[in-house]
Structures are given as C-alpha cells and as structure tokens.
Amino acid sequence: MKTAISIPDDVFDDADRLAKRLNKSRSEIYSRAVREYVARHSPDEVTEALDRVCEEAPADTGFATAAARRTLERSEW
C-alpha cells in the first residue's frame, strides 16, 4: 500500500543514510520501523504469539528444566 507521510528532514536524512548503508529501500526501512513500533506498543499481541509457540512446542524432555536449573544456580538473587 502506498501512503504519504510528513516527517522531519533530519529523520528522513537519517533513514535515507541507513537505507543506503544496509542496501535496503527507504520503504523497507520505514515498514520495518513501523512494524517494530507497533510490536513494542502491542504487548498483548506479543504475549499471544508466545502463548501459541508454547502450545505448539513439544513436551519438555528435561533439557529445558536442567538448563534453567543450571542458570538459576549461577544467578545471584
């Protein structure tokens, strides 16, 4: 979808330099930026996505439990 927006010149210049450095189009840079901004401000969507992943994950084989235990043992509380 095409849209027109107004942004400050310095933001445009920064995005343009980044796009060139990463060899990406400005459209891709703006699209990724907006996607990230929306994700950061939609915590319920992130939680729901993680819940779906956990529901689809195979049952714990003991590895995750052992790894978590080792991590906790090395952590200071």
Backbone atoms as SQL, in Angstrom:
CREATE TABLE atoms (id INTEGER PRIMARY KEY, chain TEXT, resi INTEGER, resn TEXT, atom TEXT, x REAL, y REAL, z REAL);
INSERT INTO atoms VALUES
  (1, 'A', 1, 'MET', 'N', 0.843, -1.168, 0.000),
  (2, 'A', 1, 'MET', 'CA', 0.000, 0.000, 0.000),
  (3, 'A', 1, 'MET', 'C', 0.890, 1.233, 0.000),
  (4, 'A', 2, 'LYS', 'N', 0.521, 2.193, -0.772),
  (5, 'A', 2, 'LYS', 'CA', 1.262, 3.453, -0.795),
  (6, 'A', 2, 'LYS', 'C', 0.554, 4.450, 0.094),
  (7, 'A', 3, 'THR', 'N', 1.362, 5.286, 0.761),
  (8, 'A', 3, 'THR', 'CA', 0.818, 6.321, 1.624),
  (9, 'A', 3, 'THR', 'C', 1.773, 7.509, 1.626),
  (10, 'A', 4, 'ALA', 'N', 1.277, 8.642, 1.973),
  (11, 'A', 4, 'ALA', 'CA', 2.116, 9.842, 2.080),
  (12, 'A', 4, 'ALA', 'C', 2.150, 10.264, 3.536),
  (13, 'A', 5, 'ILE', 'N', 3.349, 10.536, 4.040),
  (14, 'A', 5, 'ILE', 'CA', 3.506, 10.987, 5.414),
  (15, 'A', 5, 'ILE', 'C', 4.459, 12.173, 5.439),
  (16, 'A', 6, 'SER', 'N', 4.403, 12.923, 6.492),
  (17, 'A', 6, 'SER', 'CA', 5.337, 14.031, 6.688),
  (18, 'A', 6, 'SER', 'C', 6.227, 13.698, 7.865),
  (19, 'A', 7, 'ILE', 'N', 7.532, 13.828, 7.667),
  (20, 'A', 7, 'ILE', 'CA', 8.489, 13.591, 8.746),
  (21, 'A', 7, 'ILE', 'C', 9.530, 14.705, 8.710),
  (22, 'A', 8, 'PRO', 'N', 10.172, 14.946, 9.834),
  (23, 'A', 8, 'PRO', 'CA', 11.207, 15.981, 9.861),
  (24, 'A', 8, 'PRO', 'C', 12.361, 15.633, 8.910),
  (25, 'A', 9, 'ASP', 'N', 12.986, 16.661, 8.377),
  (26, 'A', 9, 'ASP', 'CA', 14.087, 16.458, 7.425),
  (27, 'A', 9, 'ASP', 'C', 15.210, 15.608, 8.008),
  (28, 'A', 10, 'ASP', 'N', 15.548, 15.836, 9.283),
  (29, 'A', 10, 'ASP', 'CA', 16.657, 15.077, 9.861),
  (30, 'A', 10, 'ASP', 'C', 16.331, 13.586, 9.972),
  (31, 'A', 11, 'VAL', 'N', 15.071, 13.251, 10.254),
  (32, 'A', 11, 'VAL', 'CA', 14.665, 11.844, 10.321),
  (33, 'A', 11, 'VAL', 'C', 14.743, 11.221, 8.939),
  (34, 'A', 12, 'PHE', 'N', 14.275, 11.957, 7.940),
  (35, 'A', 12, 'PHE', 'CA', 14.358, 11.476, 6.565),
  (36, 'A', 12, 'PHE', 'C', 15.809, 11.224, 6.174),
  (37, 'A', 13, 'ASP', 'N', 16.675, 12.179, 6.475),
  (38, 'A', 13, 'ASP', 'CA', 18.095, 12.042, 6.128),
  (39, 'A', 13, 'ASP', 'C', 18.733, 10.837, 6.822),
  (40, 'A', 14, 'ASP', 'N', 18.411, 10.658, 8.102),
  (41, 'A', 14, 'ASP', 'CA', 18.943, 9.502, 8.838),
  (42, 'A', 14, 'ASP', 'C', 18.462, 8.194, 8.224),
  (43, 'A', 15, 'ALA', 'N', 17.177, 8.127, 7.917),
  (44, 'A', 15, 'ALA', 'CA', 16.621, 6.907, 7.321),
  (45, 'A', 15, 'ALA', 'C', 17.211, 6.651, 5.943),
  (46, 'A', 16, 'ASP', 'N', 17.411, 7.699, 5.183),
  (47, 'A', 16, 'ASP', 'CA', 17.994, 7.559, 3.848),
  (48, 'A', 16, 'ASP', 'C', 19.422, 7.016, 3.932),
  (49, 'A', 17, 'ARG', 'N', 20.218, 7.559, 4.852),
  (50, 'A', 17, 'ARG', 'CA', 21.592, 7.064, 5.035),
  (51, 'A', 17, 'ARG', 'C', 21.597, 5.599, 5.482),
  (52, 'A', 18, 'LEU', 'N', 20.709, 5.262, 6.399),
  (53, 'A', 18, 'LEU', 'CA', 20.626, 3.880, 6.874),
  (54, 'A', 18, 'LEU', 'C', 20.231, 2.938, 5.737),
  (55, 'A', 19, 'ALA', 'N', 19.261, 3.342, 4.950),
  (56, 'A', 19, 'ALA', 'CA', 18.826, 2.509, 3.821),
  (57, 'A', 19, 'ALA', 'C', 19.982, 2.252, 2.857),
  (58, 'A', 20, 'LYS', 'N', 20.739, 3.273, 2.561),
  (59, 'A', 20, 'LYS', 'CA', 21.881, 3.110, 1.658),
  (60, 'A', 20, 'LYS', 'C', 22.944, 2.209, 2.270),
  (61, 'A', 21, 'ARG', 'N', 23.215, 2.398, 3.559),
  (62, 'A', 21, 'ARG', 'CA', 24.241, 1.598, 4.234),
  (63, 'A', 21, 'ARG', 'C', 23.846, 0.119, 4.267),
  (64, 'A', 22, 'LEU', 'N', 22.547, -0.146, 4.477),
  (65, 'A', 22, 'LEU', 'CA', 22.064, -1.526, 4.560),
  (66, 'A', 22, 'LEU', 'C', 21.652, -2.093, 3.212),
  (67, 'A', 23, 'ASN', 'N', 21.762, -1.258, 2.185),
  (68, 'A', 23, 'ASN', 'CA', 21.360, -1.653, 0.832),
  (69, 'A', 23, 'ASN', 'C', 19.884, -2.090, 0.802),
  (70, 'A', 24, 'LYS', 'N', 19.040, -1.297, 1.461),
  (71, 'A', 24, 'LYS', 'CA', 17.601, -1.533, 1.513),
  (72, 'A', 24, 'LYS', 'C', 16.895, -0.308, 0.953),
  (73, 'A', 25, 'SER', 'N', 15.657, -0.495, 0.551),
  (74, 'A', 25, 'SER', 'CA', 14.878, 0.651, 0.093),
  (75, 'A', 25, 'SER', 'C', 14.383, 1.450, 1.298),
  (76, 'A', 26, 'ARG', 'N', 14.104, 2.724, 1.069),
  (77, 'A', 26, 'ARG', 'CA', 13.530, 3.526, 2.152),
  (78, 'A', 26, 'ARG', 'C', 12.203, 2.926, 2.596),
  (79, 'A', 27, 'SER', 'N', 11.428, 2.421, 1.657),
  (80, 'A', 27, 'SER', 'CA', 10.145, 1.809, 2.003),
  (81, 'A', 27, 'SER', 'C', 10.329, 0.658, 2.979),
  (82, 'A', 28, 'GLU', 'N', 11.352, -0.156, 2.746),
  (83, 'A', 28, 'GLU', 'CA', 11.599, -1.279, 3.646),
  (84, 'A', 28, 'GLU', 'C', 12.017, -0.789, 5.032),
  (85, 'A', 29, 'ILE', 'N', 12.852, 0.237, 5.068),
  (86, 'A', 29, 'ILE', 'CA', 13.281, 0.800, 6.344),
  (87, 'A', 29, 'ILE', 'C', 12.076, 1.336, 7.118),
  (88, 'A', 30, 'TYR', 'N', 11.227, 2.114, 6.458),
  (89, 'A', 30, 'TYR', 'CA', 10.054, 2.673, 7.130),
  (90, 'A', 30, 'TYR', 'C', 9.094, 1.570, 7.566),
  (91, 'A', 31, 'SER', 'N', 8.891, 0.573, 6.719),
  (92, 'A', 31, 'SER', 'CA', 7.983, -0.515, 7.040),
  (93, 'A', 31, 'SER', 'C', 8.470, -1.289, 8.265),
  (94, 'A', 32, 'ARG', 'N', 9.761, -1.580, 8.295),
  (95, 'A', 32, 'ARG', 'CA', 10.319, -2.300, 9.445),
  (96, 'A', 32, 'ARG', 'C', 10.222, -1.451, 10.716),
  (97, 'A', 33, 'ALA', 'N', 10.465, -0.166, 10.584),
  (98, 'A', 33, 'ALA', 'CA', 10.402, 0.725, 11.746),
  (99, 'A', 33, 'ALA', 'C', 8.984, 0.775, 12.317),
  (100, 'A', 34, 'VAL', 'N', 8.001, 0.910, 11.461),
  (101, 'A', 34, 'VAL', 'CA', 6.617, 0.972, 11.923),
  (102, 'A', 34, 'VAL', 'C', 6.207, -0.375, 12.525),
  (103, 'A', 35, 'ARG', 'N', 6.619, -1.479, 11.890),
  (104, 'A', 35, 'ARG', 'CA', 6.294, -2.811, 12.409),
  (105, 'A', 35, 'ARG', 'C', 6.858, -2.980, 13.828),
  (106, 'A', 36, 'GLU', 'N', 8.116, -2.564, 14.021),
  (107, 'A', 36, 'GLU', 'CA', 8.743, -2.668, 15.334),
  (108, 'A', 36, 'GLU', 'C', 8.031, -1.782, 16.352),
  (109, 'A', 37, 'TYR', 'N', 7.684, -0.565, 15.948),
  (110, 'A', 37, 'TYR', 'CA', 6.994, 0.360, 16.848),
  (111, 'A', 37, 'TYR', 'C', 5.647, -0.221, 17.281),
  (112, 'A', 38, 'VAL', 'N', 4.909, -0.762, 16.333),
  (113, 'A', 38, 'VAL', 'CA', 3.604, -1.351, 16.651),
  (114, 'A', 38, 'VAL', 'C', 3.780, -2.540, 17.593),
  (115, 'A', 39, 'ALA', 'N', 4.776, -3.372, 17.329),
  (116, 'A', 39, 'ALA', 'CA', 5.015, -4.536, 18.188),
  (117, 'A', 39, 'ALA', 'C', 5.357, -4.115, 19.614),
  (118, 'A', 40, 'ARG', 'N', 6.154, -3.074, 19.742),
  (119, 'A', 40, 'ARG', 'CA', 6.539, -2.602, 21.076),
  (120, 'A', 40, 'ARG', 'C', 5.367, -2.024, 21.850),
  (121, 'A', 41, 'HIS', 'N', 4.376, -1.544, 21.136),
  (122, 'A', 41, 'HIS', 'CA', 3.235, -0.923, 21.793),
  (123, 'A', 41, 'HIS', 'C', 2.008, -1.833, 21.785),
  (124, 'A', 42, 'SER', 'N', 2.200, -3.096, 21.472),
  (125, 'A', 42, 'SER', 'CA', 1.115, -4.075, 21.478),
  (126, 'A', 42, 'SER', 'C', 1.548, -5.303, 22.272),
  (127, 'A', 43, 'PRO', 'N', 1.789, -5.151, 23.572),
  (128, 'A', 43, 'PRO', 'CA', 2.307, -6.275, 24.357),
  (129, 'A', 43, 'PRO', 'C', 1.380, -7.484, 24.369),
  (130, 'A', 44, 'ASP', 'N', 0.077, -7.266, 24.254),
  (131, 'A', 44, 'ASP', 'CA', -0.842, -8.402, 24.248),
  (132, 'A', 44, 'ASP', 'C', -0.611, -9.282, 23.031),
  (133, 'A', 45, 'GLU', 'N', -0.292, -8.688, 21.892),
  (134, 'A', 45, 'GLU', 'CA', -0.029, -9.474, 20.687),
  (135, 'A', 45, 'GLU', 'C', 1.233, -10.309, 20.853),
  (136, 'A', 46, 'VAL', 'N', 2.241, -9.749, 21.488),
  (137, 'A', 46, 'VAL', 'CA', 3.470, -10.486, 21.727),
  (138, 'A', 46, 'VAL', 'C', 3.192, -11.661, 22.659),
  (139, 'A', 47, 'THR', 'N', 2.451, -11.410, 23.712),
  (140, 'A', 47, 'THR', 'CA', 2.112, -12.473, 24.661),
  (141, 'A', 47, 'THR', 'C', 1.315, -13.576, 23.978),
  (142, 'A', 48, 'GLU', 'N', 0.352, -13.192, 23.159),
  (143, 'A', 48, 'GLU', 'CA', -0.460, -14.180, 22.454),
  (144, 'A', 48, 'GLU', 'C', 0.393, -15.009, 21.496),
  (145, 'A', 49, 'ALA', 'N', 1.336, -14.374, 20.814),
  (146, 'A', 49, 'ALA', 'CA', 2.214, -15.105, 19.900),
  (147, 'A', 49, 'ALA', 'C', 3.089, -16.089, 20.665),
  (148, 'A', 50, 'LEU', 'N', 3.633, -15.656, 21.807),
  (149, 'A', 50, 'LEU', 'CA', 4.448, -16.555, 22.617),
  (150, 'A', 50, 'LEU', 'C', 3.607, -17.699, 23.178),
  (151, 'A', 51, 'ASP', 'N', 2.389, -17.422, 23.563),
  (152, 'A', 51, 'ASP', 'CA', 1.494, -18.479, 24.041),
  (153, 'A', 51, 'ASP', 'C', 1.258, -19.523, 22.955),
  (154, 'A', 52, 'ARG', 'N', 1.063, -19.078, 21.707),
  (155, 'A', 52, 'ARG', 'CA', 0.855, -20.022, 20.595),
  (156, 'A', 52, 'ARG', 'C', 2.094, -20.890, 20.382),
  (157, 'A', 53, 'VAL', 'N', 3.265, -20.277, 20.469),
  (158, 'A', 53, 'VAL', 'CA', 4.503, -21.036, 20.306),
  (159, 'A', 53, 'VAL', 'C', 4.626, -22.082, 21.401),
  (160, 'A', 54, 'CYS', 'N', 4.340, -21.694, 22.627),
  (161, 'A', 54, 'CYS', 'CA', 4.443, -22.633, 23.749),
  (162, 'A', 54, 'CYS', 'C', 3.448, -23.774, 23.615),
  (163, 'A', 55, 'GLU', 'N', 2.255, -23.488, 23.113),
  (164, 'A', 55, 'GLU', 'CA', 1.250, -24.534, 22.935),
  (165, 'A', 55, 'GLU', 'C', 1.692, -25.555, 21.889),
  (166, 'A', 56, 'GLU', 'N', 2.427, -25.096, 20.879),
  (167, 'A', 56, 'GLU', 'CA', 2.853, -25.972, 19.787),
  (168, 'A', 56, 'GLU', 'C', 4.167, -26.680, 20.084),
  (169, 'A', 57, 'ALA', 'N', 4.876, -26.244, 21.114),
  (170, 'A', 57, 'ALA', 'CA', 6.176, -26.826, 21.428),
  (171, 'A', 57, 'ALA', 'C', 5.990, -28.240, 21.988),
  (172, 'A', 58, 'PRO', 'N', 6.942, -29.116, 21.686),
  (173, 'A', 58, 'PRO', 'CA', 6.851, -30.471, 22.234),
  (174, 'A', 58, 'PRO', 'C', 7.016, -30.437, 23.755),
  (175, 'A', 59, 'ALA', 'N', 6.578, -31.501, 24.381),
  (176, 'A', 59, 'ALA', 'CA', 6.685, -31.589, 25.833),
  (177, 'A', 59, 'ALA', 'C', 8.147, -31.491, 26.255),
  (178, 'A', 60, 'ASP', 'N', 8.379, -30.966, 27.442),
  (179, 'A', 60, 'ASP', 'CA', 9.737, -30.809, 27.974),
  (180, 'A', 60, 'ASP', 'C', 10.408, -32.178, 28.075),
  (181, 'A', 61, 'THR', 'N', 11.579, -32.289, 27.506),
  (182, 'A', 61, 'THR', 'CA', 12.328, -33.547, 27.555),
  (183, 'A', 61, 'THR', 'C', 13.280, -33.577, 28.739),
  (184, 'A', 62, 'GLY', 'N', 13.238, -32.555, 29.561),
  (185, 'A', 62, 'GLY', 'CA', 14.135, -32.480, 30.697),
  (186, 'A', 62, 'GLY', 'C', 15.289, -31.529, 30.438),
  (187, 'A', 63, 'PHE', 'N', 15.619, -31.306, 29.171),
  (188, 'A', 63, 'PHE', 'CA', 16.725, -30.417, 28.835),
  (189, 'A', 63, 'PHE', 'C', 16.464, -29.001, 29.319),
  (190, 'A', 64, 'ALA', 'N', 15.267, -28.493, 29.028),
  (191, 'A', 64, 'ALA', 'CA', 14.945, -27.115, 29.409),
  (192, 'A', 64, 'ALA', 'C', 14.957, -26.964, 30.926),
  (193, 'A', 65, 'THR', 'N', 14.440, -27.949, 31.617),
  (194, 'A', 65, 'THR', 'CA', 14.429, -27.888, 33.077),
  (195, 'A', 65, 'THR', 'C', 15.848, -27.889, 33.626),
  (196, 'A', 66, 'ALA', 'N', 16.699, -28.765, 33.099),
  (197, 'A', 66, 'ALA', 'CA', 18.084, -28.837, 33.570),
  (198, 'A', 66, 'ALA', 'C', 18.836, -27.541, 33.251),
  (199, 'A', 67, 'ALA', 'N', 18.616, -27.001, 32.065),
  (200, 'A', 67, 'ALA', 'CA', 19.282, -25.761, 31.673),
  (201, 'A', 67, 'ALA', 'C', 18.826, -24.607, 32.563),
  (202, 'A', 68, 'ALA', 'N', 17.542, -24.554, 32.848),
  (203, 'A', 68, 'ALA', 'CA', 17.017, -23.498, 33.714),
  (204, 'A', 68, 'ALA', 'C', 17.595, -23.632, 35.124),
  (205, 'A', 69, 'ARG', 'N', 17.684, -24.857, 35.604),
  (206, 'A', 69, 'ARG', 'CA', 18.235, -25.080, 36.945),
  (207, 'A', 69, 'ARG', 'C', 19.687, -24.610, 37.013),
  (208, 'A', 70, 'ARG', 'N', 20.492, -24.951, 35.992),
  (209, 'A', 70, 'ARG', 'CA', 21.901, -24.524, 35.973),
  (210, 'A', 70, 'ARG', 'C', 22.004, -23.008, 35.922),
  (211, 'A', 71, 'THR', 'N', 21.149, -22.380, 35.158),
  (212, 'A', 71, 'THR', 'CA', 21.173, -20.920, 35.060),
  (213, 'A', 71, 'THR', 'C', 20.817, -20.288, 36.403),
  (214, 'A', 72, 'LEU', 'N', 19.790, -20.810, 37.043),
  (215, 'A', 72, 'LEU', 'CA', 19.405, -20.267, 38.349),
  (216, 'A', 72, 'LEU', 'C', 20.472, -20.471, 39.404),
  (217, 'A', 73, 'GLU', 'N', 21.163, -21.608, 39.354),
  (218, 'A', 73, 'GLU', 'CA', 22.221, -21.866, 40.331),
  (219, 'A', 73, 'GLU', 'C', 23.369, -20.863, 40.201),
  (220, 'A', 74, 'ARG', 'N', 23.607, -20.371, 38.991),
  (221, 'A', 74, 'ARG', 'CA', 24.693, -19.407, 38.772),
  (222, 'A', 74, 'ARG', 'C', 24.263, -17.969, 39.001),
  (223, 'A', 75, 'SER', 'N', 22.976, -17.751, 39.197),
  (224, 'A', 75, 'SER', 'CA', 22.456, -16.388, 39.355),
  (225, 'A', 75, 'SER', 'C', 22.412, -16.001, 40.822),
  (226, 'A', 76, 'GLU', 'N', 22.714, -14.722, 41.065),
  (227, 'A', 76, 'GLU', 'CA', 22.585, -14.190, 42.420),
  (228, 'A', 76, 'GLU', 'C', 21.210, -13.577, 42.579),
  (229, 'A', 77, 'TRP', 'N', 20.528, -13.931, 43.629),
  (230, 'A', 77, 'TRP', 'CA', 19.189, -13.383, 43.861),
  (231, 'A', 77, 'TRP', 'C', 19.228, -12.391, 44.920);
